[in-house]
Amino acid sequence: VQLVESGGGLVQVGGSLNLSCTASGTTRGITRMSWYHQAPGKQRDLVAAITRAGKADYADSVRGRFTASRDNAKSTLYLQMKNLKLEDTGVYYCNAADVYSGGRHWGRGTQVTVSS
């Protein structure tokens, strides 16, 4: 499975961005998909996770501002980001749990920069 993120960019505080992550390869084993955020110099933290059925959970820092969704037919995960803050700056990574391989797959990330 290969994951490719897109949609990152430069946005001002209070602005919005929509990220996408498209999976390719043998995707039928993918279950839970997640977004992680890595701020400069910090560890990678879970932002949002969504089950194959569409149930999403969020980190406290983004709840109410970010919305995760997925289109299983397109093997695509989305992250709608609103009211962005300076601390949202960083690289956003897509992650997919794969029951066939028993492992987890990572994308290469997409950069989000929030400026004042």
Backbone as JSON, one array per atom type, in Angstrom:
{
  "sequence": "VQLVESGGGLVQVGGSLNLSCTASGTTRGITRMSWYHQAPGKQRDLVAAITRAGKADYADSVRGRFTASRDNAKSTLYLQMKNLKLEDTGVYYCNAADVYSGGRHWGRGTQVTVSS",
  "N": [[0.84, -1.19, 0.0], [0.54, 2.18, -0.85], [0.66, 5.49, 0.27], [-0.35, 8.75, -0.44], [-0.19, 12.05, 0.37], [-1.83, 15.21, -0.03], [-2.57, 18.72, -0.58], [-1.59, 20.45, 1.29], [-0.17, 23.63, 2.37], [0.38, 27.2, 2.47], [-1.19, 29.28, 4.78], [-3.17, 31.82, 6.34], [-3.61, 32.68, 9.82], [-6.63, 31.54, 11.16], [-7.6, 30.73, 8.77], [-8.43, 28.19, 6.27], [-7.82, 24.8, 5.23], [-7.8, 21.96, 3.09], [-6.96, 18.68, 3.32], [-5.85, 15.75, 1.6], [-5.55, 12.2, 1.3], [-4.51, 9.63, -0.58], [-4.78, 6.22, -1.12], [-3.06, 3.54, -2.66], [-2.47, 0.47, -4.44], [-2.74, -2.7, -2.83], [-5.47, -2.25, -1.3], [-7.65, -3.25, 0.07], [-7.4, -4.3, 2.56], [-7.19, -2.25, 4.32], [-8.08, -0.66, 7.28], [-8.58, 1.21, 9.9], [-7.88, 4.62, 9.46], [-5.68, 7.39, 9.75], [-4.73, 10.75, 10.69], [-1.72, 12.38, 11.35], [0.23, 14.83, 13.07], [3.18, 16.63, 12.88], [4.95, 18.92, 14.44], [7.54, 21.39, 13.95], [10.57, 20.18, 15.21], [9.35, 18.56, 17.07], [7.59, 15.65, 18.36], [5.69, 13.23, 16.47], [2.26, 13.51, 16.45], [-0.98, 12.13, 17.05], [-3.77, 13.28, 15.31], [-6.33, 12.9, 14.2], [-8.52, 10.15, 13.8], [-10.14, 7.62, 11.91], [-12.6, 5.18, 11.49], [-13.31, 2.38, 9.27], [-15.99, 2.42, 8.94], [-16.57, 5.03, 9.26], [-16.54, 6.37, 11.67], [-15.22, 8.89, 13.6], [-12.52, 10.12, 15.6], [-10.93, 12.65, 17.59], [-8.04, 14.61, 18.43], [-7.83, 16.63, 21.36], [-6.91, 19.16, 20.81], [-7.73, 19.82, 18.27], [-10.36, 19.3, 18.02], [-13.57, 20.17, 16.93], [-12.59, 21.96, 15.14], [-11.28, 20.59, 13.1], [-12.18, 18.16, 10.66], [-12.43, 14.83, 9.92], [-12.79, 12.59, 7.21], [-13.71, 9.93, 4.96], [-13.53, 8.24, 1.83], [-14.27, 5.25, 0.94], [-14.57, 3.9, -1.45], [-12.96, 5.32, -3.14], [-10.61, 5.02, -1.89], [-9.6, 7.03, -0.25], [-8.65, 9.42, 2.14], [-9.67, 12.22, 4.03], [-9.02, 15.5, 5.38], [-10.52, 18.12, 6.74], [-9.7, 21.3, 7.56], [-10.24, 23.92, 9.68], [-10.33, 27.32, 10.92], [-7.57, 27.71, 11.47], [-4.6, 27.62, 13.46], [-1.51, 29.08, 14.66], [-0.04, 27.07, 15.87], [-0.78, 24.84, 14.5], [0.9, 24.48, 12.45], [3.13, 22.5, 10.56], [4.14, 19.18, 9.51], [1.83, 17.06, 8.01], [0.85, 13.79, 8.29], [-0.38, 10.87, 6.76], [-1.82, 7.84, 7.84], [-2.34, 4.34, 7.68], [-3.95, 1.49, 8.84], [-3.43, -1.91, 8.25], [-4.95, -4.87, 7.81], [-4.27, -7.07, 6.34], [-1.5, -7.09, 5.93], [-0.8, -6.78, 8.49], [0.41, -4.61, 9.44], [1.24, -1.07, 9.55], [0.86, 1.67, 7.39], [2.59, 4.49, 6.1], [2.34, 7.79, 4.77], [4.3, 10.24, 2.95], [3.92, 12.74, 3.85], [2.54, 16.09, 4.08], [3.16, 19.53, 3.93], [2.0, 21.98, 6.14], [1.65, 25.33, 6.69], [1.0, 27.86, 8.89], [0.5, 31.23, 9.05], [0.93, 34.41, 10.71]],
  "CA": [[0.0, 0.0, 0.0], [1.24, 3.46, -0.88], [-0.19, 6.61, 0.67], [0.15, 10.03, -0.92], [-0.93, 13.19, 0.89], [-1.82, 16.44, -0.81], [-3.45, 19.77, -0.08], [-0.93, 21.36, 2.21], [0.21, 24.93, 1.82], [0.53, 28.34, 3.37], [-2.49, 29.89, 5.07], [-3.11, 32.73, 7.49], [-4.36, 32.31, 11.02], [-8.07, 31.62, 10.94], [-7.92, 30.22, 7.45], [-8.82, 26.78, 6.12], [-7.16, 23.96, 4.24], [-8.35, 20.61, 2.99], [-5.94, 17.7, 2.98], [-6.3, 14.46, 1.09], [-4.58, 11.11, 1.31], [-5.01, 8.57, -1.45], [-4.08, 4.95, -1.02], [-3.0, 2.72, -3.87], [-1.95, -0.87, -4.19], [-3.73, -3.62, -2.26], [-6.08, -1.41, -0.27], [-8.85, -3.83, 0.68], [-7.11, -4.65, 3.95], [-7.09, -1.04, 5.13], [-9.18, -0.43, 8.22], [-8.5, 2.54, 10.49], [-6.97, 5.59, 8.84], [-5.42, 8.46, 10.7], [-3.85, 11.88, 10.39], [-0.77, 12.75, 12.39], [0.83, 16.14, 12.9], [4.5, 16.78, 13.46], [5.43, 20.29, 14.44], [9.0, 21.46, 13.87], [11.31, 19.82, 16.4], [8.53, 17.83, 18.03], [7.2, 14.31, 17.97], [4.51, 13.09, 15.64], [1.1, 13.3, 17.31], [-2.25, 11.78, 16.42], [-4.71, 14.39, 15.2], [-7.67, 12.37, 13.96], [-8.57, 8.77, 13.31], [-11.48, 7.31, 11.44], [-12.78, 3.77, 11.16], [-13.81, 2.13, 7.92], [-17.41, 2.77, 8.96], [-16.7, 6.48, 9.27], [-16.54, 6.96, 13.01], [-13.97, 9.65, 13.77], [-12.12, 10.65, 16.9], [-10.02, 13.76, 17.4], [-7.27, 15.14, 19.54], [-8.51, 17.77, 21.97], [-6.42, 20.41, 20.24], [-8.34, 20.11, 16.97], [-11.79, 18.96, 18.03], [-14.4, 21.33, 16.62], [-11.98, 22.72, 14.04], [-10.9, 19.66, 12.03], [-13.12, 17.08, 10.38], [-11.88, 13.76, 9.1], [-13.77, 11.79, 6.49], [-13.07, 9.03, 4.01], [-14.31, 7.66, 0.74], [-13.67, 3.93, 0.8], [-14.57, 3.54, -2.87], [-11.82, 6.0, -3.75], [-9.44, 4.77, -1.02], [-9.09, 8.37, 0.07], [-8.9, 10.0, 3.45], [-9.67, 13.68, 3.96], [-9.0, 16.26, 6.62], [-10.96, 19.5, 6.57], [-9.09, 22.06, 8.64], [-10.79, 25.27, 9.75], [-9.86, 28.15, 12.03], [-6.21, 27.25, 11.72], [-3.8, 28.36, 14.42], [-0.07, 29.0, 14.41], [0.46, 25.78, 16.35], [-1.13, 23.78, 13.54], [1.99, 24.4, 11.48], [3.91, 21.28, 10.61], [3.89, 18.2, 8.46], [0.7, 16.18, 8.29], [1.07, 12.47, 7.73], [-1.49, 9.92, 6.68], [-1.47, 6.5, 8.31], [-3.4, 3.36, 7.44], [-3.77, 0.16, 9.42], [-3.66, -2.9, 7.2], [-5.13, -6.18, 8.44], [-3.66, -8.11, 5.51], [-0.07, -7.13, 6.22], [-0.6, -6.73, 9.93], [1.21, -3.43, 9.78], [0.71, 0.26, 9.31], [1.52, 2.34, 6.3], [2.72, 5.94, 6.26], [2.66, 8.62, 3.62], [5.5, 11.06, 3.14], [3.52, 13.96, 4.52], [2.32, 17.34, 3.36], [3.49, 20.64, 4.82], [1.01, 23.04, 6.4], [2.25, 26.47, 7.38], [0.03, 28.88, 9.27], [1.24, 32.47, 9.33], [0.15, 35.46, 11.39]],
  "C": [[0.88, 1.24, 0.0], [0.22, 4.55, -0.55], [0.44, 7.91, 0.19], [-0.77, 11.14, -0.42], [-0.82, 14.37, -0.07], [-2.71, 17.47, -0.13], [-2.81, 20.72, 0.89], [-0.59, 22.69, 1.54], [0.35, 25.96, 2.9], [-0.83, 29.03, 3.54], [-2.34, 30.81, 6.28], [-3.92, 32.17, 8.66], [-5.85, 32.54, 10.77], [-8.53, 31.06, 9.62], [-8.24, 28.72, 7.46], [-7.96, 26.1, 5.07], [-7.86, 22.61, 4.24], [-7.25, 19.67, 2.51], [-6.6, 16.43, 2.45], [-5.18, 13.45, 1.2], [-5.18, 9.97, 0.5], [-4.14, 7.34, -1.34], [-4.13, 4.22, -2.35], [-2.35, 1.39, -3.53], [-3.08, -1.77, -3.67], [-4.38, -2.94, -1.05], [-7.23, -2.07, 0.48], [-8.64, -4.24, 2.13], [-7.04, -3.45, 4.88], [-8.31, -0.88, 6.01], [-9.1, 1.02, 8.72], [-7.48, 3.4, 9.74], [-6.85, 6.8, 9.76], [-4.62, 9.58, 10.07], [-2.99, 12.16, 11.61], [-0.16, 14.11, 12.05], [2.19, 16.16, 13.59], [4.95, 18.22, 13.32], [6.95, 20.29, 14.4], [9.67, 21.14, 15.21], [10.54, 19.01, 17.42], [8.16, 16.44, 17.51], [5.93, 14.34, 17.12], [3.32, 12.71, 16.52], [-0.14, 12.98, 16.49], [-3.19, 12.98, 16.45], [-6.14, 13.88, 15.08], [-7.54, 10.96, 13.44], [-10.0, 8.44, 12.94], [-11.54, 5.84, 11.05], [-13.29, 3.61, 9.74], [-15.29, 2.5, 7.81], [-17.64, 4.27, 9.05], [-16.77, 7.13, 10.63], [-15.19, 7.6, 13.27], [-13.77, 10.08, 15.21], [-11.03, 11.69, 16.67], [-9.21, 14.06, 18.65], [-8.0, 16.37, 20.08], [-8.13, 19.08, 21.29], [-7.1, 20.78, 18.93], [-9.84, 19.86, 16.95], [-12.61, 20.24, 17.84], [-13.85, 22.17, 15.49], [-11.65, 21.83, 12.84], [-11.98, 18.59, 11.89], [-12.47, 16.07, 9.45], [-13.03, 13.01, 8.43], [-13.02, 10.89, 5.53], [-14.07, 8.56, 2.97], [-13.67, 6.31, 0.44], [-13.59, 3.5, -0.67], [-13.38, 4.15, -3.61], [-10.53, 5.78, -2.97], [-8.78, 6.09, -0.62], [-9.57, 8.83, 1.43], [-8.8, 11.51, 3.31], [-9.53, 14.27, 5.35], [-9.36, 17.71, 6.28], [-10.5, 20.27, 7.8], [-9.62, 23.49, 8.6], [-10.21, 26.0, 10.96], [-8.44, 27.76, 12.44], [-5.45, 28.2, 12.62], [-2.32, 28.19, 14.09], [0.48, 27.62, 14.78], [0.05, 24.6, 15.47], [-0.06, 23.61, 12.47], [2.76, 23.1, 11.67], [3.61, 20.38, 9.43], [2.76, 17.28, 8.91], [0.89, 14.87, 7.53], [-0.21, 11.64, 7.78], [-0.98, 8.55, 7.12], [-2.64, 5.57, 8.07], [-3.03, 2.03, 8.08], [-4.22, -0.87, 8.39], [-3.76, -4.29, 7.83], [-4.49, -7.3, 7.61], [-2.17, -8.22, 5.82], [0.21, -7.15, 7.71], [0.19, -5.52, 10.37], [0.48, -2.14, 9.54], [1.54, 0.92, 8.22], [1.53, 3.84, 6.56], [2.91, 6.6, 4.9], [3.89, 9.45, 3.92], [5.19, 12.41, 3.76], [3.3, 15.14, 3.59], [2.47, 18.49, 4.36], [2.33, 21.62, 4.91], [1.71, 24.13, 7.2], [1.19, 27.52, 7.62], [0.8, 30.12, 9.7], [0.32, 33.5, 9.98], [-0.01, 36.68, 10.51]]
}
